[in-house]
Amino acid sequence: MSGGASGEDTQFVRPFIITGGRALPAQADLRLETLVVAVGTDAGGPALAFEHQRIVALCQEPLTVAQVAEGIGVPLGVAKVLVADLVVGGRLSCSQPAELPLHTLERIRDHVRAL
């Protein structure tokens, strides 16, 4: 039987599994340029899923949602769901920049294209 998965296939996790089947974030106002940063400590809080742990680790310094998506290697929609979970859970803080400089917009565009 040749129905077995190749080594490459076994490394792929479908995005809907990562988000628990959810396509819409718990916080609707997240945009690709929204800045997120880790807040507080993990001491005493519930254990985080693997992807959530990776996001909190990445966000020790402020990053855009687009940079988080690139950093953990998931589509932007998946990153928005995961980031929103962490914002609602009090693990990340988010802010909408009033206006982004052109070089930042170009970096975001390049990161999104890389996805």
Summary of the structure (lengths in Angstrom):
residues: 115
radius of gyration: 15.5
end to end distance: 34.7
largest distance: 58.1
contacts: 301
relative contact order: 0.21
helix: 44%
strand: 9%
